[in-house]
């Protein structure tokens, strides 16, 4: 007892001498580590959650399919109402780094079709093979079909963009920029349907299965075409000097709706203050191709082509055409009569709509939105339903959970979606619409030792950037509050993303959420920042002035987050770190380069470091004689918006991680940065993942990356 009394007196003296910096003491010696952690768990445990995605529903009946990624084992699962008992359909039982994407279910529900391979979250070369296992014979990107009842997958061919005929008997897909067709059961080889100039893709079957609409991209313009058979010429819908896309058939198959934006070219305009990007909706006769405009966006910044999930989200419903627009400052759904007329705002309010799907009869829409009765719902997602012809929207899943990616079954009786909370990882859920009864599917896939009870639910905080912009963030505080903890800021990528008060609907950010939980369990305070350029807070937050390569105004939000954390009584201002991937890697590098006085260490994953690469030449030496009026100022601004422009101020240690088959951010961005770190004698470590992509498709690579991130932050910040 006497020794404990001495330690207590010594602790009080240290707290006084160290100007408020709190050291943690054990019963035996002075310790500078984080306090004992209740329910400690490993990185492998917290990353072992199953992640569901890729829902597909049959146009009739109640059959549904989805994909699950469980520790790198990616498989198709199916269920059928009313029981909706989940059943694994495929047997890919190794971590091979091969995605399953473009999951489709035939109209009669008898066939599942999917792509295996590729990196369809990339910015380029999406359809090229990914070989993270370093196999001498790389995997191929292939389209497969498998009976809903079960059986062996059937190879349909190599390609992308599969679409099953409404007759449920054949599949059209894209290969070599042309459309190919094949029986859904693979009973005969695929054949090329026609030959047309350009990059032909995004096939859409007519409701009766006799025609296929597609887009033909031709560089400075794009057409919508219709294929009706080998013995008939292609029909082009009102060809023009514009970009046409998003073909959608009318329910009777007689017409199509599509979107038109301006073609390339014209007199160069301002780079730093670009003009609005207007767009139109046209409808065309499927036989003659004659088209007319039925709606045109306002010529305002808010009226520009929407840049949230799904773009225009064009749907042709029962008598009305539905689309998404930012024109009132929020990404909302509107509908217009199919022959034109005044648009009806379906979803009024200060929230966004995304992941929108339509009922089989075309009368209703379901979507995810950051709205609901609770004051914290702007930081969540809930499922909302609305009619196509009236603003009768209803939040179907209120509460403190998170729900996203809804679909109505073909019989209209059930809704399937993904559900999560702050602690429970995402799982598929079904709601019987008649009584709102909800069930979770696949709970047995969550490992028995999953540390859900040891996770913390983040809370919302709001602070102001130097220019007065309110910035929302998610705060994770370890259980058993103790003063003066180390802290880490997490910066998401995108940047059009919003981090939530719980698990995220993106697998990339569910992974980050798990890493944040691990850091909290290790004694860190974690602040996940929703900086400007992100979604969820309106048009002007999503499209701020002087952001990105035009001035990096979003960095002030990250700096403000560091200052806010430093002022909190539970954080040690001298032990604040930062990490993030992609755009988050860029802002991590900005923080370390500009403010090593605030950020003591960081982990830069797949970041952009010199934003002038590829831009300056385009600004100053375009193909023609003319340059934009602000070309020189834009070139300098772009350079000054780069971390590499501030290398002389960079002092804090950094871990640089990058996979060298990255198809979102060139690996050369990190190669260049490392040479500069060496030149300026900046302490750094590196981790290179050969042959994997931006998304670390091999689960073991993801685990390795996450463990390296946490270990570096613990090493640099966990002890003083």
N, C-alpha and C positions, 0 to 999 in steps of 0.2 A: 504493500500500500504506500510505503514511504517512497519507493522508486516511481510509482505512478504520480505522486504529488510533485516530485522533482520534474518529471516530464511535462506536467501541466504548466508549472511555473516557467520552464524553459520555452515552451511553446508560446506563452504570452509575451515573453521578452522578444522572441524572434519576430512575432507578428508586429510588434512595435518598431523594431529596428528596420524591418524590411518595407516600411511605408505601405502597409496594407497587403503585401504579397504573402499569401498563406501557404505555409509548408505543412504537409501532412506527416504526422508522426505515428510510428508503430509503437507497440509496447516495449520494443527492445532497442530500436535505433531511430535516428532521424531519417525519415523516408521522403523522397520527393516524387514518388509515383502517385498515380490516381488512387482514390480510395477503393476499398474492397468492393467488388461488383456483385450484386445479387443476381443469381441465375446466370452465371457466365456461360457463354457458348462460343463455338468456333465459327470461323468464316464459312467453312464447308456446311455447317448446319444451317446457318441463316440464308445461304444461297440454295438450299435444297428444295425450295418451294416449287410446285408445279405451276407453269404459266399457261393459261388458256388463251387462244386467239382464233382468228380465221373462221368465224361462224358461217355456216351455209344452211339454208332451209329449203325444203321442197315446196314447189308452187302449190301442191295439193297435199292434203293430209297433215301430219304432224311430225314428220321426220326432220331431224336436225343433225348436223355434223360440226365438229370443231377440231382444232389441233391442240395438243398439249406438249410443252417442252418440259421434261422432268430430268434435270441433271444432264442435259444434252441429248436425251432420248426423245426424239420428236416423232409423234404418232398422231394418227387420225382416230378420233373417238366419235361414236354415234349414239343416238337415243331416239326413242319414239314414244309419243304420247298414247294413252294418258299416264303411263308409269314413268316414262323418261328414265329408264335404268341405263346408266352409261355403260358402254361396251367399247373396248379397244379394238379397232378394226385392222390396223396395220401392225407389223412386228419388226420395227426398226429398234433393236435392243442394244445398240452401241452408240457411244458418243462419237459421231463421225463428222460433225460440223456441217451437216447438210440440212438446210431449211426445208420446211414444207410450207408452200404458199399457194395462192390462187385456188383455194379449196372451193369446189363447186358440188352441188347436189342436183341431180336430174329432177325435172318437174314431177315425175312420178315417184321420186324418192328411192329408186332402185339402184342408182349408181352414184358413187363419189368419184370425182376427178380432181387431181392436184398436181402441182409441180414439186419435184424434189431436186434441190440444188440451187446454185446461184446465190446472189446477194441482192434481193429485191428491195432493200432499203438504201441502196447506193445511189450516188448521183451520176454514175457512168458505169458502163460495163456490167450492168446488173445481171444480164443473162449469161455471162461467162462463168465457167466452172470455178468453184472454190475448193482449194486443196490444202486445208490446214493440217491434215495428217501427213503431208509430204509424200503422198503415194506416187510411185513411178508412173502409174497409169491414172491420171486425175479423174475424179467422178464427172459425169455428164449432167447437164441440166435437162431433165426429162419429164414428160407428162405421162401420168399413170392414171388408170381407172381401177376401181375395185367395187365389187357388188356390196350394197348396203347390208345384205344378209351375211356377208363374210366370204372369204376365199382369198386367193392369191392376187396381188396387184398385177395388172396387165399393162405392159409398156405400149403407149400409143405413139410415141415419137419424141424427138428432141425439139423443144420450142418453148414458147411463152403464150400468155393471154388465152388460155383455153376457155371456150364457151360451149355449153351443152345445148343442143337443139331443144326447143319446147316439146318436140316429139319424143325426147329422151332416147334417141337412137344413134345420134352422131355427135361428134365434137369438131369444132373448128378451132384452129390455133395458128400462131404466127411462127414462121421459120424462114430465115433469110429474107426478111422484110416482105414476105408474101403470105397469103392465107392458104392453109392446108386443111383438108378434111379427112376424118377417119371414123369408122364405126366405134361407138362407145365401148363395145366389148373387145375391140382390137381384132375382130375376125378377119380383117383384110388390111393391107398396109395403107398408110396415109398417102394421099395424093394432093398435088398442088391444084387449087381450084381455078386460078387465073394468074396472069402476069400483068402487073401494072407498075408504072414508074413510081419512084419515091419509096418511103418507108411506110408500109401498109400495116395497120394494126387496130387495136381496140374493137374487135368484131362484136356486133350485136345482131342476134337473130330477130326476125320479125315474129310476132305472136303466133303465127300459124306454121313457122318453121320452114318457109319456102324461100326466104330472102335473107341476106346478110348485109347489114350496113357496116361500114368501116371508115377509118380515117387514113388518108394518104398524105403524109407529111413530105413536102418538097422543098425544104430549105427556107425560102423567104415567103412561102405561102403553104396552105394545106387545104385539101378538099375533103368532103364527105361523099363517099361512093356507095352504090348498092350493087351487089352481085345477086343475080336471079337464076343463074344456071349457065352451063357451058354453051348453050345455043343462043344466049341473049347477050347483047352488049351491056357493059357497065353503064349505070346511070350516075351522073355527077350532079349533086344538088347545088344549083345556082353558083357555079364556079366563079371565083373572083380573085382579086389581088389581096386576099385576107387569109388569116388563120382560122379555119373552121375545125371544131372538135365537139366531143360529147354527144354523139347521135343517140336519140331516144325515140323509140317507136310509139305511135299512138296505140291505144288498146285495140283498135280495129285493124291495125297494120296498114292503113292507107296513107299515113303521113309520118313524117319524122320531125322532131324538134332538134335543133343544134345551136351551138354557141359560136359567135363570130367576134374576133378581135382583129385589130389592124395588122396588116402584113409588115414585114420589115422594110427599112429604108426611110426616105424622107430627110428633110433638113435636120442636122444634128441639133438637139436641144440641150438644156442644162443637165449636167451630170449630178451636181450636188442638190439641185431642186427639180427633179423630174416632173413632167406634167402628169395629169390624171391618165389612167389607162381605161377608157370606156369599153363597153362590150354590149352585144345585142343577142337577143334570142330570136331565131327564125324558125318558121315551120315550112316544110316543103312537101309537095306531092311526090309520093314514092314512085309513080309511074313516069312523070314528065321531068321531075327535078326542079320544077318552078317553085320558088320560095319567096316568102315575104316576112318582113320584120313584125313581130307581135309585141316586143318590148325592147326598150333601149335604156341603158343605165344613165343616171344623171352624170353630167360632165363635171364631176367634183372629185377631189381626192377620195372621199368616202365611197363614192359610186364606182371606183375602179374595180377591176377584176378581183374577186376575193381571193385571199391567200391563206385561208384557214383550211382545215382538213376537208377534202372532197371538192375544193374549188367552188364552182357554181352549184354543185349538188343538184343538177337538173333531173327532174322526174316528170313523167307524163302520167297523171292520175285520171280519176273519173271526171272528165269534162274540164279539167284544169291542169295547167303546167306549173310545177313548183320549182322554185330556185332559191338560192341563198344570196344575200347581198349585205354589204356593210354600210349601205347608203344612209342609215339613220345613226351611224356611229357604232353599231353592234352587229355582229354576224347573225342575221335573223332570216327566217324563212318567210317567203312571200309566195302567193299563187296568183296566176292571171288566167282568165278564160282562154281556152285553147285556140280561139279565133282572135284573140287580142282584147284589150280593154284595160281598165284601171286595175293595178296590182293591189292585192289585199295582204296587209301585214298579218301573218298568222301568229307570230311570237313576240308581242311587244314586251319591253322590259330591259333592264340593264344586265344582260347576260348573253352568253354565246351559245349557239347550237352547233353540234358536230356529230359525226357518225350517224347520219340520217338514213333511214330505210323506210320503204313504203309497204303497206299491206298488199296482199295479193289482189284484192279487189280495187285497189287504187283510191280508197276513200280516206285512209288515215296514214299519218306519219308517226314514227317513234324516233327519238333521238336522245343524245346525252347533252346535258346543259348544266352550267354552274349556277343553278337557281333552286329555290325552295323556300320553305317557311322559316328556316333557321338563319340567324345572322351570319353564320360561318359558311353557308352554302356557296358563296362565291369562290371558296377554296376547295370545293368538292365537285363531283359529278353525280347527277341523278337522272333517271329516265323520265322523259316527258312524252305525252301523246297529244296530237292535235289533228283535227280534220283538215282535209285539203281545201275546203270551201268556207271555213269559218274559224275565227280566232277563239277556239274553245279549249286551249291547251290546259293540260292537267299533269301535275307531277305525280307519277305512279309509284315512286320509291323514295318518299321523304325520309328524313332521319339523319343519323350521324355517320352512316356508311357511305360508300362510293359505288356507283354503278355506271356501266358504259356499254357501248356496242350492242344495242338492242335490235332484235328481229322478231317479227310476228310470224307464227307458223302459218302454213298455207290455209289451214281451216279457220284461221282468225281467232282461235280459242285461247292460245297460249303465247306468251312472250318469253323469249330466251335472251339472256344478257349475261354480263360478267359482274360479279359482286365482290367487294372487299371491304375491309375496315382498316383502322389504323394498325391493328395487330394481325388480323387474319389475312393471309395472302389471297389473291384473286381466285375465284372459283366460278364455274358456270352456274347460273340460277335459272329456274323456270317459274313464271307466274301464271296461274290460271286467272284469266281476266275476269271471269264471272264473279269470283269471290276474293280475288287478290291474294289467294294462298300462294306462298312462295316456298320453294325447296332448293337447296344447294345440291349440286351434282359433283360427284368425285371427291368427297371429303376424305375418303380413304387413301387418296393419293398424297395427302400431306403426311410426311414422315411422322411416326409416333414421337420422335425426339425433337420435333420442330419446336424452337424456343419462342412460340407465340406469346406465352405469358411473361416472358422477359423483355418483350419489346415495349416501347413507349409510344404513345399517340402524340404526334406533334401538335403544337398550338400556334395560332396565328399571331404574328406581330406586324405592326406597321410603323415605319419610320420615314423620314423625309430625306430625299436627296438634296444636294446643295441648291438646286434650282427650284426646290419646293415640291417636286413630284413625289406623291406618296408611293412607297415601295412596300409590297406585301412579301412576307417571308414566313417559312415554317420553322419553328424553333423546337429542337429536340433537347431535353434536359434529362440527364441521368436520374434514375430513382435515388432517393435519399440525398436531397440537395445539400451540397457542401460548397463553401465559397472557393473562389479562385481556381477554377478548373481550366485546363487547356481547352481551346475552342477551334472549330474548323468551319469554314464557309464552303458549302457545296454550290457549284455553279453549273446549271444545266446547259445542254447544248441546244441546237436547233437553228436559230433561237426562238422560233414560234412554238413555244411549249409553256405549260403552266404546271409547276409542281403542286401537289395536293396534300391535304391533311390525311394522308394514308397512302396505301399502295397505288401505283400508277398504272394507267392502261397501256403504256408502252413497256415492252420487255426490257428495253435499255434502261428505263428509269425505275422500273421495279427493282432491277439489279442495283441501281444507285441507292434506292430507298433501303435495301437490305444492307448495303455497305454503311450507310448513315447509322442504321440501327446497331451495327457492329461497333462503330466508333463510339456511340453513346454508351454501349455496354462496357467499353474499355475506359470509360470515365470522361469522355469528351462532351462538351456542349457542341451541337451542330446547328448551323443556320443555313437553310436552303432558300436561296434568294430568287424571287420572281422579278427579275430586272426588266426594264423597258426593252422593247422588241418582242416580248412574250405575249401570249394570248390570255384572254379571260378578263381583261380590264378595259376593253373598248378600242376603237380604231386608233386614236392618237397615242395610246400606250404601245400598241402593236406597231405603229408606223411613226415613231418619234422623229423630231428634227435632229439632224447632225449625228445620226447613229451609224454604227458599222464603219465602213470605209469612208464615210462622209464626215467623220469627226469623233466617233467612238463615245458619243454622249452617254451610252449605257454604262460605261465604266464608272461614272460617278456613283451609280447605284451600288456597285460592288465596294467601292471605297467607303461609301456611307454605311454599308453593312458592317465593314470592319470597325469603323468608328463607333457604331452602335453597340457592337459586341464588347469593345474595349471599355465602354462606359458601364457595363452591367456588373453588379457586385459579385456574381457567381463565376466570372471569367477572369483569367489572368491576361491582362493586356499585352504582356510580353510573349505570350504563347498562343498566338492566333495564326492558324494556317489556312490554306485554301486548296481546293482541288476541283477538277471538272474535266469533262471530255468533250471533244469537238469544239463547238463554240465556247463551251465551258473551259476547255483547254486554252483557247485564245484569251479569255478574260482572266484565267489564272496567270498566264504569262504576263498579261498587262499589269496585274496586281503586283507581281514580284518585280517587274521592271520599273514600274513607276513608284511603288510604295513598299519597298522592303523595310521601311520604318514601321509599317503597320503589320505586314504579313511576314511572319518569321520563317515560313517554309511552305512549299507547295508541291502538288503533283499535277503535271500537265500531261493529259492523255489525248493523243491524236489532235493536237491543237494547231490552229493557223497562227503563224508568227510574222510573216511579211505579207501584208494585204496588197502590196503594190504589184506582186508577181502576177503577170497576165493582164493586169489592168492598165498599167502606165503605157505600155506599148499600144494598147487599144485606144487609150485616150489621146495620146500625142501623135501616133502614127497610124491613123485609120486607113482603110483601103482607098478611100477617096481623098480629094484635096481638102474638103471641109473638115474642121474640127469643132467640137462643142465650144460655145463661148467661154466656158469656165474650165477648159481642159487642163491648163497648166496648174491652176489652183486646185483642181480635183486630184491631180497626180501628187502634189505635195501633201494635201490633206490625207490622202490614202496612206502615204508613207508614214505620216505622223500618227496615224491611227493604228500603227503596228507596234507590237512589243519590241521588235528589233530596233525601232527608232530610239529606244530608251535604255539600251544595254548598259551604258556607262553608269546608270543609277542602280542597276540590279545587284544586290548583295546577298539575298536570301538563298539558301540551298533549294534545289529543285530535283525532282525525279521526273524524267521525260520518258513516256511510254508511247509506243506506236507499233501497230501491225503493218507489215510492209506490202500487203495487198489491199490497202485501204482504198475504197472506191468513193469516199466522201471528201476526205482531206488528203492531198498528196503527201506521201511519206517524206518527200523532199523538204517539206516545211519543217519537219523535226530534224532532218539531217543538217539543214542550214543553221537551225538554232543551236544545235550541239557544237558546231564549229565556233560559233560566237561565244558560247559559254566557256569553251576552252580558251579562246583568245583573251577574254576578260577575267580569267581565273575565278570564275563563279563556281562555287561548290555544286556539283551535280552528280547524279547517278542516272543510269539509263536501263531500260528494258525494251528489247526489240522482240516482237512476236512474228517470226517468218511465216508467210503464206496464209495468214488469216486476214480478216477484213476489219473495217471500222467497228463492227458489231461483235467481234470476238465470238465467232460462230461455234468454235469448239469449246464446250463447257469448261474443260480443264484449263484452257487459256484464259477464260473469264475469271475463274477462281484464282489463277496465278496473278493476273493483273490486279484483282481486288485485294488479295493478300499483300502484294508488294506495295500498293497504295497505303493500306492501313499500317503496315510495318514501318514505312518511311515516316509517316506522320507521327506515329507513336515514338519512334526513335528520335525525331527532331523536336517534338513538342511535349511528349509525355513526361519527360524528365527535364529538370532545369539545372 
